[in-house]
Amino acid sequence: MAYNDIPLEKIRALPLLHRATVPESYLDEMGHMNVRYYLALFDDGVQPFFDSFGMSMDYFRQNQTGGFALAHFIRYLNEVMQGDEVAIHARGIARSERRIHFMTFMINETRGKLAATMEGLGSHADLTIRRTSPYPPEIAEKLDEILRGHQALDWEPPLSGAIRA
């Protein structure tokens, strides 16, 4: 499915993870939001997504675990300007024993357009050895429940083809 074929209502039905208003300090020389802040805003939305299946900061501290970012693929679709309000939504795509493939969507609520997407690959990590590790059963179950719901949606996410769990 092409980006412009996805009705914003379908993206807005995904979990809302973060909302922000773009400050002047995020602008580049061309007067629109600099690319570095897209990743920052997407990152602000990823932790609440991970929280939803149990990979919270409390879980990390209590179990000497964490999450590693393994890959990001960002597509810039429509300009974001100072004062624009953006909303970040997430959709799970797939997982393996240690990894999750997901996509986040940035809607420019001020202009009513999909501004950007970030396709990501993350992993569960054992910080005692600083290596990826399998999801524990309780997290895997919650994650699988979220994935089943997202895989049942009536629209395909616009994947890059560059990332797989």
DSSP file (Angstrom, degrees, kcal/mol; ACC not computed):
  #  RESIDUE AA STRUCTURE BP1 BP2  ACC     N-H-->O    O-->H-N    N-H-->O    O-->H-N    TCO  KAPPA ALPHA  PHI   PSI    X-CA   Y-CA   Z-CA
    1    1 A M              0   0    0      0, 0.0     2,-0.1     0, 0.0     5,-0.1   0.000 360.0 360.0 360.0 136.8    0.0    0.0    0.0
    2    2 A A    >   -     0   0    0      1,-0.1     3,-1.5   156,-0.0     4,-0.5  -0.454 360.0-114.9 -79.1 154.5    1.3    3.5   -0.9
    3    3 A Y  G >  S+     0   0    0      1,-0.3     3,-1.4     2,-0.2    -1,-0.1   0.896 115.3  51.8 -56.5 -44.1    1.6    6.1    1.8
    4    4 A N  G 3  S+     0   0    0      1,-0.3    -1,-0.3     3,-0.0    -2,-0.0   0.549 101.0  64.8 -75.8  -3.9   -1.0    8.4    0.3
    5    5 A D  G <  S+     0   0    0     -3,-1.5    -1,-0.3     2,-0.1    -2,-0.2   0.564  80.7  91.0 -90.0  -9.9   -3.5    5.4    0.2
    6    6 A I  S <  S-     0   0    0     -3,-1.4     2,-0.1    -4,-0.5     5,-0.1  -0.767  78.3-133.2 -90.2 112.8   -3.7    5.0    4.0
    7    7 A P    >>  -     0   0    0      0, 0.0     3,-1.3     0, 0.0     4,-1.3  -0.409  14.3-128.2 -61.7 137.4   -6.5    7.1    5.4
    8    8 A L  H 3> S+     0   0    0      1,-0.3     4,-3.1     2,-0.2     5,-0.2   0.809 107.2  66.0 -57.5 -29.7   -5.3    9.1    8.5
    9    9 A E  H 3> S+     0   0    0      1,-0.2     4,-1.0     2,-0.2    -1,-0.3   0.862  99.1  51.8 -61.4 -34.6   -8.2    7.7   10.4
   10   10 A K  H <4 S+     0   0    0     -3,-1.3     4,-0.3     2,-0.2    -1,-0.2   0.888 112.4  44.5 -70.4 -38.1   -6.7    4.2   10.1
   11   11 A I  H >< S+     0   0    0     -4,-1.3     3,-1.8     1,-0.2    -2,-0.2   0.913 109.8  55.6 -69.6 -41.9   -3.3    5.4   11.4
   12   12 A R  H 3< S+     0   0    0     -4,-3.1    -1,-0.2     1,-0.3    -2,-0.2   0.728  96.6  66.3 -63.7 -20.6   -5.0    7.4   14.2
   13   13 A A  T 3< S+     0   0    0     -4,-1.0    -1,-0.3    -5,-0.2    -2,-0.2   0.682  86.8  87.2 -73.5 -17.1   -6.8    4.1   15.3
   14   14 A L  S <  S-     0   0    0     -3,-1.8    77,-0.1    -4,-0.3     2,-0.0  -0.367 104.9 -70.2 -72.8 161.9   -3.3    2.8   16.3
   15   15 A P        -     0   0    0      0, 0.0    75,-1.1     0, 0.0     2,-0.6  -0.312  45.3-131.9 -57.3 130.5   -2.0    3.6   19.8
   16   16 A L  E     +A   89   0A   0     73,-0.2    73,-0.2     1,-0.2     3,-0.1  -0.763  33.7 169.9 -81.6 121.1   -1.2    7.2   20.2
   17   17 A L  E     +     0   0A   0     71,-3.2     2,-0.3    -2,-0.6    72,-0.2   0.697  56.1   5.4-109.7 -25.7    2.3    7.2   21.9
   18   18 A H  E     -A   88   0A   0     70,-1.2    70,-3.0     2,-0.0     2,-0.4  -0.983  50.9-167.5-161.3 147.0    3.5   10.8   21.8
   19   19 A R  E     +A   87   0A   0     -2,-0.3     2,-0.3    68,-0.2    68,-0.2  -0.997  18.6 164.2-137.6 139.2    2.3   14.2   20.9
   20   20 A A  E     -A   86   0A   0     66,-2.2    66,-3.0    -2,-0.4     2,-0.5  -0.990  33.7-130.5-152.3 156.4    4.5   17.4   20.5
   21   21 A T  E     -A   85   0A   0     -2,-0.3    64,-0.2    64,-0.2    63,-0.1  -0.953  37.3-117.3-108.2 130.9    4.5   20.9   19.1
   22   22 A V        -     0   0    0     62,-2.6    61,-3.2    -2,-0.5    62,-0.1  -0.528  30.2-150.0 -74.7 119.6    7.6   21.6   17.0
   23   23 A P    >   -     0   0    0      0, 0.0     3,-1.7     0, 0.0     4,-0.2  -0.413  27.2-107.1 -84.7 165.7    9.7   24.4   18.5
   24   24 A E  G >  S+     0   0    0      1,-0.3     3,-1.9     2,-0.2    58,-0.1   0.831 115.5  68.1 -58.2 -33.6   11.8   26.9   16.5
   25   25 A S  G 3  S+     0   0    0      1,-0.3    -1,-0.3     8,-0.0    -3,-0.0   0.650  91.4  62.2 -65.7 -13.5   14.9   25.1   17.8
   26   26 A Y  G <  S+     0   0    0     -3,-1.7     8,-3.1     7,-0.0    -1,-0.3   0.524  84.8 103.4 -85.7  -6.4   14.0   22.1   15.6
   27   27 A L  B <   -F   33   0B   0     -3,-1.9     6,-0.2     6,-0.3     2,-0.1  -0.414  56.7-151.3 -81.9 152.6   14.2   24.0   12.4
   28   28 A D    >   -     0   0    0      4,-2.4     3,-1.9    -2,-0.1    -1,-0.1  -0.385  44.5 -76.7-105.3-170.3   17.1   23.8    9.9
   29   29 A E  T 3  S+     0   0    0      1,-0.3    -2,-0.1    -2,-0.1     5,-0.0   0.705 128.9  57.4 -63.5 -20.0   18.4   26.4    7.4
   30   30 A M  T 3  S-     0   0    0      2,-0.2    -1,-0.3     3,-0.0     3,-0.1   0.449 116.2-111.1 -93.0   0.0   15.4   25.7    5.0
   31   31 A G  S <  S+     0   0    0     -3,-1.9    51,-0.5     1,-0.3     2,-0.3   0.567  84.0  99.5  86.0   7.8   12.8   26.6    7.7
   32   32 A H  S    S-     0   0    0     49,-0.1    -4,-2.4     1,-0.1    -1,-0.3  -0.777  87.4 -66.9-119.7 172.0   11.4   23.1    8.2
   33   33 A M  B     -F   27   0B   0     47,-3.1    -6,-0.3    -2,-0.3    47,-0.2  -0.320  54.4-120.5 -62.2 130.0   12.1   20.5   10.9
   34   34 A N    >>  -     0   0    0     -8,-3.1     3,-1.6     1,-0.1     4,-0.7  -0.377  21.2-115.5 -68.8 147.7   15.7   19.1   10.7
   35   35 A V  H >> S+     0   0    0      1,-0.3     4,-1.2     2,-0.2     3,-0.8   0.795 109.8  67.1 -58.2 -31.8   16.0   15.3   10.1
   36   36 A R  H 3> S+     0   0    0      1,-0.2     4,-1.3     2,-0.2    -1,-0.3   0.810  98.0  53.6 -61.4 -27.8   17.6   14.7   13.5
   37   37 A Y  H <> S+     0   0    0     -3,-1.6     4,-2.5   -11,-0.2    -1,-0.2   0.717  96.3  65.0 -83.7 -20.2   14.4   15.7   15.3
   38   38 A Y  H <X S+     0   0    0     -3,-0.8     4,-2.7    -4,-0.7     5,-0.2   0.958 105.7  44.9 -60.5 -49.0   12.3   13.2   13.4
   39   39 A L  H  X S+     0   0    0     -4,-1.2     4,-2.8     1,-0.2    -2,-0.2   0.899 111.7  53.0 -63.0 -39.3   14.2   10.4   15.0
   40   40 A A  H  X S+     0   0    0     -4,-1.3     4,-1.9     2,-0.2    -1,-0.2   0.925 111.4  45.3 -61.3 -44.6   14.0   12.1   18.4
   41   41 A L  H  X S+     0   0    0     -4,-2.5     4,-1.0     2,-0.2    -2,-0.2   0.907 113.8  49.0 -67.7 -40.7   10.2   12.4   18.1
   42   42 A F  H >X S+     0   0    0     -4,-2.7     4,-1.5     1,-0.2     3,-0.8   0.919 109.9  52.9 -61.6 -41.8    9.9    8.8   16.9
   43   43 A D  H 3X S+     0   0    0     -4,-2.8     4,-1.3     1,-0.3    -2,-0.2   0.868 102.0  58.6 -62.1 -37.1   12.1    7.7   19.8
   44   44 A D  H 3< S+     0   0    0     -4,-1.9    -1,-0.3     1,-0.2    -2,-0.2   0.795 111.0  43.6 -62.1 -26.9    9.8    9.5   22.2
   45   45 A G  H <X S+     0   0    0     -4,-1.0     4,-1.3    -3,-0.8    -1,-0.2   0.730 101.9  66.9 -88.3 -24.4    7.0    7.3   20.9
   46   46 A V  H  X S+     0   0    0     -4,-1.5     4,-2.7     1,-0.2     5,-0.2   0.906  94.3  56.2 -68.2 -41.4    8.9    4.0   20.9
   47   47 A Q  H  X S+     0   0    0     -4,-1.3     4,-2.9     1,-0.2    -1,-0.2   0.923 106.5  49.5 -61.6 -43.4    9.3    3.6   24.6
   48   48 A P  H  > S+     0   0    0      0, 0.0     4,-1.4     0, 0.0    -1,-0.2   0.872 110.8  52.2 -61.0 -32.8    5.6    3.8   25.3
   49   49 A F  H  X S+     0   0    0     -4,-1.3     4,-0.5     2,-0.2     3,-0.3   0.943 111.5  45.3 -64.3 -47.0    5.1    1.2   22.6
   50   50 A F  H ><>S+     0   0    0     -4,-2.7     5,-2.1     1,-0.2     3,-1.3   0.883 108.2  58.1 -63.8 -38.0    7.6   -1.1   24.3
   51   51 A D  H ><5S+     0   0    0     -4,-2.9     3,-1.8     1,-0.2    -1,-0.2   0.863  94.6  67.6 -56.0 -35.9    6.0   -0.3   27.7
   52   52 A S  H 3<5S+     0   0    0     -4,-1.4    -1,-0.2    -3,-0.3    -2,-0.2   0.729 106.9  37.7 -63.7 -22.2    2.7   -1.7   26.3
   53   53 A F  T <<5S-     0   0    0     -3,-1.3    90,-0.3    -4,-0.5    -1,-0.3   0.205 128.8 -89.8-114.6  16.7    4.2   -5.2   26.1
   54   54 A G  T < 5S+     0   0    0     -3,-1.8     2,-1.6    -4,-0.2    -3,-0.2   0.383  88.9 122.4 103.2  -3.9    6.1   -5.1   29.3
   55   55 A M      < +     0   0    0     -5,-2.1     2,-0.1    -6,-0.1    -3,-0.1  -0.466  42.8 149.6 -90.8  66.8    9.6   -3.7   28.3
   56   56 A S     >  -     0   0    0     -2,-1.6     4,-2.4    -5,-0.2     5,-0.1  -0.415  64.6-104.8 -93.0 169.5    9.3   -0.8   30.7
   57   57 A M  H  > S+     0   0    0      1,-0.2     4,-2.5     2,-0.2     5,-0.2   0.876 123.5  53.4 -62.0 -37.5   12.1    1.1   32.4
   58   58 A D  H  > S+     0   0    0      2,-0.2     4,-2.7     1,-0.2    -1,-0.2   0.925 108.3  49.6 -62.5 -44.0   11.1   -0.7   35.7
   59   59 A Y  H  > S+     0   0    0      1,-0.2     4,-1.7     2,-0.2     6,-0.3   0.929 110.9  50.3 -58.9 -45.5   11.3   -4.1   34.0
   60   60 A F  H  X>S+     0   0    0     -4,-2.4     5,-1.7     1,-0.2     4,-0.9   0.937 113.4  44.6 -59.0 -48.7   14.8   -3.2   32.6
   61   61 A R  H  <5S+     0   0    0     -4,-2.5     3,-0.5     1,-0.2    -1,-0.2   0.912 114.7  48.0 -63.7 -43.3   16.1   -2.1   36.1
   62   62 A Q  H  <5S+     0   0    0     -4,-2.7    -1,-0.2     1,-0.2    -2,-0.2   0.758 122.9  32.2 -70.4 -24.6   14.6   -5.1   37.9
   63   63 A N  H  <5S-     0   0    0     -4,-1.7    -1,-0.2    -3,-0.2    -2,-0.2   0.306 101.8-118.2-118.5   7.5   15.9   -7.7   35.4
   64   64 A Q  T  <5S+     0   0    0     -4,-0.9    63,-2.0    -3,-0.5    64,-0.7   0.917  75.4 124.6  51.6  46.3   19.2   -6.2   34.2
   65   65 A T  E   < +B  126   0A   0     -5,-1.7     2,-0.3    -6,-0.3    61,-0.2  -0.684  32.3 165.7-123.6 177.6   17.8   -6.1   30.7
   66   66 A G  E     -B  125   0A   0     59,-1.8    59,-2.2    -2,-0.2     2,-0.4  -0.914  33.8 -95.1-167.7-167.1   17.2   -3.5   28.1
   67   67 A G  E     -B  124   0A   0     -2,-0.3     2,-0.5    57,-0.2    57,-0.2  -0.997  24.8-150.2-131.2 137.5   16.4   -3.0   24.4
   68   68 A F  E     -B  123   0A   0     55,-1.5    55,-1.9    -2,-0.4     2,-0.5  -0.907  13.5-135.6-107.1 134.1   18.8   -2.5   21.6
   69   69 A A  E     +B  122   0A   0     -2,-0.5    53,-0.2    53,-0.2     3,-0.1  -0.782  28.3 172.8 -81.9 126.2   17.9   -0.5   18.5
   70   70 A L  E     -     0   0A   0     51,-3.1     2,-0.3    -2,-0.5    52,-0.2   0.729  57.7  -0.7-108.8 -30.3   19.2   -2.5   15.5
   71   71 A A  E     -B  121   0A   0     50,-1.5    50,-2.2     2,-0.0    -1,-0.4  -0.978  51.4-168.4-161.4 147.6   17.9   -0.7   12.5
   72   72 A H  E     -B  120   0A   0     -2,-0.3     2,-0.4    48,-0.2    48,-0.2  -0.995   1.3-172.8-136.7 142.4   15.8    2.4   11.5
   73   73 A F  E     -B  119   0A   0     46,-2.2    46,-2.8    -2,-0.3     2,-0.4  -0.920  13.6-170.0-135.7 109.5   14.4    3.3    8.1
   74   74 A I  E     -B  118   0A   0     -2,-0.4     2,-0.5    44,-0.2    44,-0.2  -0.843   7.8-165.0-106.3 134.9   12.8    6.8    8.0
   75   75 A R  E     -B  117   0A   0     42,-2.5    42,-1.9    -2,-0.4     2,-0.6  -0.980  10.3-150.3-116.2 129.3   10.8    8.1    5.1
   76   76 A Y  E     +B  116   0A   0     -2,-0.5    40,-0.2    40,-0.2     3,-0.1  -0.878  26.4 162.3-100.1 119.5   10.1   11.9    5.0
   77   77 A L        +     0   0    0     38,-3.1     2,-0.3    -2,-0.6    39,-0.2   0.812  58.8  12.3-110.9 -40.6    6.8   12.5    3.3
   78   78 A N  S    S-     0   0    0     37,-1.9    -1,-0.4    35,-0.1    35,-0.0  -0.998  83.2 -96.2-144.3 142.9    5.6   16.0    4.0
   79   79 A E        -     0   0    0     -2,-0.3     2,-0.4    -3,-0.1    29,-0.0  -0.168  27.1-152.1 -59.2 147.9    7.3   19.0    5.6
   80   80 A V        -     0   0    0    -47,-0.2   -47,-3.1    35,-0.1     2,-0.2  -0.993  18.7-168.4-120.4 130.7    6.9   19.8    9.3
   81   81 A M    >   -     0   0    0     -2,-0.4     3,-2.0   -49,-0.2   -59,-0.3  -0.669  34.6 -69.7-117.4 168.1    7.2   23.4   10.3
   82   82 A Q  T 3  S+     0   0    0    -51,-0.5    -1,-0.1     1,-0.3     3,-0.1  -0.307 119.8  20.1 -55.7 135.3    7.5   25.4   13.5
   83   83 A G  T 3  S+     0   0    0    -61,-3.2    -1,-0.3     1,-0.3     2,-0.2   0.268  89.1 135.3  86.9 -11.2    4.3   25.3   15.6
   84   84 A D    <   -     0   0    0     -3,-2.0   -62,-2.6   -62,-0.1     2,-0.5  -0.470  51.8-134.8 -69.5 139.8    3.0   22.2   13.9
   85   85 A E  E     -A   21   0A   0    -64,-0.2    24,-1.9    -2,-0.2    25,-1.2  -0.853  24.5-168.4 -95.5 128.0    1.5   19.6   16.2
   86   86 A V  E     -AC  20 108A   0    -66,-3.0   -66,-2.2    -2,-0.5     2,-0.4  -0.871   8.8-158.2-117.3 151.4    2.6   16.1   15.5
   87   87 A A  E     -AC  19 107A   0     20,-2.2    20,-2.7    -2,-0.3     2,-0.5  -0.990   8.2-147.2-129.0 137.1    1.3   12.7   16.8
   88   88 A I  E     +AC  18 106A   0    -70,-3.0   -71,-3.2    -2,-0.4   -70,-1.2  -0.907  18.4 177.9-108.4 128.2    3.3    9.5   16.8
   89   89 A H  E     -AC  16 105A   0     16,-2.2    16,-2.9    -2,-0.5     2,-0.3  -0.905  12.5-148.2-124.7 153.3    1.4    6.1   16.4
   90   90 A A  E     - C   0 104A   0    -75,-1.1     2,-0.4    -2,-0.3    14,-0.2  -0.927  11.6-170.6-129.8 151.6    2.9    2.6   16.3
   91   91 A R  E     - C   0 103A   0     12,-2.8    12,-2.7    -2,-0.3     2,-0.3  -0.991  21.0-134.7-137.3 127.9    2.1   -0.7   14.6
   92   92 A G  E     - C   0 102A   0     -2,-0.4    10,-0.2    10,-0.2     3,-0.1  -0.598  21.2-179.8 -77.1 143.4    3.8   -4.0   15.4
   93   93 A I  E     -     0   0A   0      8,-2.8     2,-0.3     1,-0.4     9,-0.2   0.800  54.0 -40.3-108.9 -56.4    4.8   -5.9   12.3
   94   94 A A  E     - C   0 101A   0      7,-1.5     7,-3.0     2,-0.0    -1,-0.4  -0.967  48.6-149.2-164.3 170.2    6.4   -9.2   13.4
   95   95 A R  E     - C   0 100A   0     -2,-0.3     5,-0.2     5,-0.2     2,-0.2  -0.983   2.3-159.7-147.8 161.2    8.8  -10.7   15.9
   96   96 A S        -     0   0    0      3,-2.3    39,-0.2    -2,-0.3     5,-0.0  -0.556  55.7 -74.9-119.8-168.3   11.3  -13.4   16.3
   97   97 A E  S    S+     0   0    0     -2,-0.2    38,-2.5     1,-0.2    43,-0.0   0.823 130.4  12.9 -59.8 -31.9   12.6  -15.0   19.5
   98   98 A R  S    S+     0   0    0     36,-0.2    26,-2.1    67,-0.2     2,-0.3   0.533 119.1  63.1-122.3 -13.0   14.8  -11.9   20.2
   99   99 A R  E     - D   0 123A   0     66,-0.3    -3,-2.3    24,-0.2     2,-0.4  -0.824  52.8-155.0-125.6 154.9   13.7   -9.1   17.8
  100  100 A I  E     -CD  95 122A   0     22,-2.8    22,-2.5    -2,-0.3     2,-0.5  -0.998   6.6-156.2-128.4 135.1   10.7   -7.0   17.0
  101  101 A H  E     +CD  94 121A   0     -7,-3.0    -8,-2.8    -2,-0.4    -7,-1.5  -0.936  30.7 158.9-105.1 125.8    9.9   -5.3   13.7
  102  102 A F  E     -CD  92 120A   0     18,-2.3    18,-3.1    -2,-0.5     2,-0.4  -0.913  30.4-141.8-144.3 167.4    7.6   -2.3   14.0
  103  103 A M  E     -CD  91 119A   0    -12,-2.7   -12,-2.8    -2,-0.3     2,-0.4  -1.000   9.0-161.1-136.5 136.2    6.6    0.9   12.3
  104  104 A T  E     -CD  90 118A   0     14,-3.1    14,-2.6    -2,-0.4     2,-0.4  -0.908   8.3-152.7-115.4 148.2    5.8    4.3   13.7
  105  105 A F  E     -CD  89 117A   0    -16,-2.9   -16,-2.2    -2,-0.4     2,-0.6  -0.960   3.0-153.3-122.4 132.7    3.8    7.0   11.9
  106  106 A M  E     -CD  88 116A   0     10,-3.1     9,-2.7    -2,-0.4    10,-1.4  -0.930  13.2-166.6-108.0 112.9    4.2   10.7   12.4
  107  107 A I  E     -CD  87 114A   0    -20,-2.7   -20,-2.2    -2,-0.6     2,-1.2  -0.858  18.4-140.7 -97.3 129.2    1.0   12.6   11.6
  108  108 A N  E  >> -CD  86 113A   0      5,-3.2     5,-1.6    -2,-0.5     4,-1.5  -0.783  20.9-173.8 -84.8  98.6    1.2   16.3   11.2
  109  109 A E  T  45S+     0   0    0    -24,-1.9    -1,-0.2    -2,-1.2   -23,-0.2   0.804  78.0  59.1 -68.1 -29.8   -2.1   17.1   12.9
  110  110 A T  T  45S+     0   0    0    -25,-1.2    -1,-0.2     1,-0.2   -24,-0.1   0.906 119.2  27.8 -65.0 -41.5   -1.9   20.8   12.1
  111  111 A R  T  45S-     0   0    0    -26,-0.2    -2,-0.2    -3,-0.2    -1,-0.2   0.504 104.0-124.0-100.8  -7.0   -1.7   20.2    8.3
  112  112 A G  T  <5 +     0   0    0     -4,-1.5     2,-0.3     1,-0.2    -3,-0.2   0.897  68.7 120.0  66.9  41.1   -3.7   16.9    8.3
  113  113 A K  E   <S- D   0 108A   0     -5,-1.6    -5,-3.2  -105,-0.0     2,-0.7  -0.966  73.6-108.7-136.9 151.5   -0.9   14.9    6.5
  114  114 A L  E     - D   0 107A   0     -2,-0.3    -7,-0.2    -7,-0.2     3,-0.1  -0.730  36.9-175.3 -73.8 117.4    1.2   11.9    7.2
  115  115 A A  E     -     0   0A   0     -9,-2.7   -38,-3.1    -2,-0.7   -37,-1.9   0.867  53.9 -25.0 -87.5 -39.9    4.6   13.6    7.7
  116  116 A A  E     -BD  76 106A   0    -10,-1.4   -10,-3.1   -40,-0.2     2,-0.3  -0.986  48.7-141.4-165.8 162.9    7.0   10.6    8.0
  117  117 A T  E     -BD  75 105A   0    -42,-1.9   -42,-2.5    -2,-0.3     2,-0.4  -0.968   7.1-158.5-131.1 152.1    7.3    7.0    8.9
  118  118 A M  E     -BD  74 104A   0    -14,-2.6   -14,-3.1    -2,-0.3     2,-0.5  -0.969   3.7-162.4-130.9 119.1   10.0    5.1   10.8
  119  119 A E  E     -BD  73 103A   0    -46,-2.8   -46,-2.2    -2,-0.4     2,-0.3  -0.853  23.6-174.4 -94.9 132.1   10.3    1.4   10.3
  120  120 A G  E     -BD  72 102A   0    -18,-3.1   -18,-2.3    -2,-0.5     2,-0.4  -0.888  28.3-155.1-133.1 159.9   12.4   -0.1   13.1
  121  121 A L  E     +BD  71 101A   0    -50,-2.2   -51,-3.1    -2,-0.3   -50,-1.5  -0.990  26.1 168.4-130.9 122.4   14.0   -3.3   14.4
  122  122 A G  E     -BD  69 100A   0    -22,-2.5   -22,-2.8    -2,-0.4     2,-0.3  -0.815  14.0-153.8-128.0 169.4   14.7   -3.6   18.1
  123  123 A S  E     -BD  68  99A   0    -55,-1.9   -55,-1.5    -2,-0.3     2,-0.3  -0.951  22.8-110.7-141.4 160.9   15.7   -6.4   20.4
  124  124 A H  E     -B   67   0A   0    -26,-2.1     9,-2.0     9,-0.4     2,-0.4  -0.683  42.4-160.0 -81.3 145.5   15.5   -7.7   23.9
  125  125 A A  E     -BE  66 132A   0    -59,-2.2   -59,-1.8    -2,-0.3     2,-0.8  -0.993  23.9-142.2-137.7 141.2   18.9   -7.5   25.6
  126  126 A D  E >>> -BE  65 131A   0      5,-2.8     5,-1.5    -2,-0.4     4,-1.3  -0.897  17.3-165.0 -94.5 109.4   20.6   -9.1   28.6
  127  127 A L  T 345S+     0   0    0    -63,-2.0   -62,-0.2    -2,-0.8    -1,-0.1   0.626  80.1  71.9 -77.7 -11.5   22.7   -6.3   30.0
  128  128 A T  T 345S+     0   0    0    -64,-0.7    -1,-0.2     1,-0.2   -63,-0.1   0.804 120.4  17.7 -70.3 -26.2   24.8   -8.6   32.1
  129  129 A I  T <45S-     0   0    0     -3,-1.0    -2,-0.2     2,-0.2    -1,-0.2   0.417 103.0-127.6-118.9  -4.5   26.4   -9.9   28.9
  130  130 A R  T  <5 +     0   0    0     -4,-1.3     2,-0.3     1,-0.2    -3,-0.2   0.915  68.1 118.8  55.0  50.3   25.4   -7.0   26.6
  131  131 A R  E   <S-E  126   0A   0     -5,-1.5    -5,-2.8   -63,-0.0    -1,-0.2  -0.943  73.1 -90.8-136.8 157.2   23.9   -9.3   24.0
  132  132 A T  E     -E  125   0A   0     -2,-0.3    -7,-0.3    -7,-0.2   -33,-0.1  -0.364  48.8-174.3 -63.5 152.2   20.5   -9.8   22.5
  133  133 A S        -     0   0    0     -9,-2.0    -9,-0.4   -35,-0.3    -1,-0.0  -0.964  29.4 -82.5-147.1 159.9   18.4  -12.3   24.4
  134  134 A P        -     0   0    0      0, 0.0   -36,-0.2     0, 0.0   -37,-0.1  -0.286  48.5-104.4 -64.5 148.2   15.1  -14.1   24.0
  135  135 A Y        -     0   0    0    -38,-2.5   -36,-0.1   -39,-0.2   -37,-0.0  -0.529  40.7-113.6 -65.0 136.1   11.9  -12.3   25.1
  136  136 A P    >>  -     0   0    0      0, 0.0     4,-2.8     0, 0.0     3,-0.7  -0.383  32.3-103.5 -67.6 156.4   10.7  -13.9   28.4
  137  137 A P  H 3> S+     0   0    0      0, 0.0     4,-2.5     0, 0.0     5,-0.2   0.844 118.6  53.4 -52.9 -41.5    7.4  -15.7   28.1
  138  138 A E  H 3> S+     0   0    0      1,-0.2     4,-1.5     2,-0.2     5,-0.1   0.871 114.5  41.5 -66.5 -35.0    5.3  -13.0   29.8
  139  139 A I  H <> S+     0   0    0     -3,-0.7     4,-2.8     2,-0.2     5,-0.2   0.904 112.9  53.7 -75.4 -42.5    6.6  -10.3   27.4
  140  140 A A  H  X S+     0   0    0     -4,-2.8     4,-2.7     1,-0.2    -2,-0.2   0.894 108.3  51.1 -58.7 -40.6    6.4  -12.6   24.4
  141  141 A E  H  X S+     0   0    0     -4,-2.5     4,-1.9    -5,-0.2    -1,-0.2   0.933 112.4  44.6 -64.1 -46.5    2.7  -13.3   25.1
  142  142 A K  H  X S+     0   0    0     -4,-1.5     4,-2.1   -89,-0.2    -2,-0.2   0.908 114.5  49.9 -63.9 -41.3    1.8   -9.6   25.4
  143  143 A L  H  X S+     0   0    0     -4,-2.8     4,-2.7   -90,-0.3    -2,-0.2   0.915 109.1  51.2 -63.8 -43.3    3.8   -8.9   22.3
  144  144 A D  H  X S+     0   0    0     -4,-2.7     4,-2.5    -5,-0.2    -1,-0.2   0.871 108.0  53.2 -62.7 -36.4    2.1  -11.7   20.4
  145  145 A E  H  X S+     0   0    0     -4,-1.9     4,-1.8     2,-0.2    -1,-0.2   0.929 111.0  45.7 -63.7 -45.3   -1.3  -10.3   21.4
  146  146 A I  H  X S+     0   0    0     -4,-2.1     4,-2.3     1,-0.2    -2,-0.2   0.927 112.8  50.9 -61.9 -45.6   -0.5   -6.9   20.1
  147  147 A L  H  X S+     0   0    0     -4,-2.7     4,-3.0     1,-0.2     5,-0.2   0.895 106.5  54.1 -62.2 -40.9    0.9   -8.3   16.9
  148  148 A R  H  X S+     0   0    0     -4,-2.5     4,-1.1     1,-0.2    -1,-0.2   0.926 110.4  47.4 -59.4 -43.6   -2.2  -10.4   16.3
  149  149 A G  H  < S+     0   0    0     -4,-1.8     3,-0.3     1,-0.2     4,-0.2   0.913 115.2  44.4 -63.5 -42.9   -4.4   -7.3   16.6
  150  150 A H  H >< S+     0   0    0     -4,-2.3     3,-1.1     1,-0.2    -2,-0.2   0.854 110.5  53.9 -72.5 -34.4   -2.1   -5.3   14.2
  151  151 A Q  H 3< S+     0   0    0     -4,-3.0    -1,-0.2     1,-0.2    -2,-0.2   0.721 103.0  59.5 -71.6 -19.6   -1.8   -8.1   11.7
  152  152 A A  T 3< S+     0   0    0     -4,-1.1    -1,-0.2    -3,-0.3    -2,-0.2   0.512  79.4 116.9 -85.1  -5.3   -5.6   -8.3   11.5
  153  153 A L  S <  S-     0   0    0     -3,-1.1    -3,-0.0    -4,-0.2  -143,-0.0  -0.234  74.4-122.2 -62.1 155.3   -6.0   -4.7   10.4
  154  154 A D  S    S+     0   0    0      2,-0.0     2,-0.3  -144,-0.0    -1,-0.1   0.117  88.3  64.5 -90.1  22.7   -7.5   -4.2    6.9
  155  155 A W  S    S-     0   0    0   -145,-0.1    -2,-0.1  -149,-0.0  -149,-0.0  -0.998  76.2-127.1-144.7 145.9   -4.5   -2.3    5.6
  156  156 A E        -     0   0    0     -2,-0.3    -2,-0.0     1,-0.0    -5,-0.0  -0.714  28.2-118.7 -90.4 138.1   -0.9   -3.2    4.9
  157  157 A P        -     0   0    0      0, 0.0     2,-1.9     0, 0.0  -154,-0.0  -0.497  29.4-112.1 -71.9 147.0    1.9   -1.1    6.3
  158  158 A P        -     0   0    0      0, 0.0  -155,-0.1     0, 0.0     2,-0.0  -0.519  47.5-171.4 -81.4  77.4    4.2    0.5    3.7
  159  159 A L        -     0   0    0     -2,-1.9   -56,-0.0     1,-0.1    -3,-0.0  -0.319  27.7-138.6 -75.2 152.0    7.3   -1.5    4.5
  160  160 A S        -     0   0    0    -87,-0.1    -1,-0.1    -2,-0.0     0, 0.0   0.771  29.0-131.1 -77.9 -27.5   10.7   -0.7    3.0
  161  161 A G  S    S+     0   0    0      2,-0.2    -2,-0.1     0, 0.0    -1,-0.0   0.367  87.8  96.3  86.0  -3.7   11.6   -4.4    2.5
  162  162 A A  S    S+     0   0    0      1,-0.1     2,-0.4   -89,-0.0    -3,-0.0   0.597  74.3  60.0 -92.3 -13.1   15.0   -3.6    4.2
  163  163 A I        +     0   0    0    -90,-0.0     2,-0.3   -43,-0.0    -2,-0.2  -0.947  54.0 169.1-125.7 136.9   14.1   -4.8    7.7
  164  164 A R              0   0    0     -2,-0.4   -64,-0.1   -64,-0.1   -43,-0.0  -0.996 360.0 360.0-142.1 144.5   12.9   -8.2    9.0
  165  165 A A              0   0    0     -2,-0.3   -66,-0.3   -66,-0.1   -67,-0.2   0.486 360.0 360.0 -72.3 360.0   12.5   -9.6   12.5
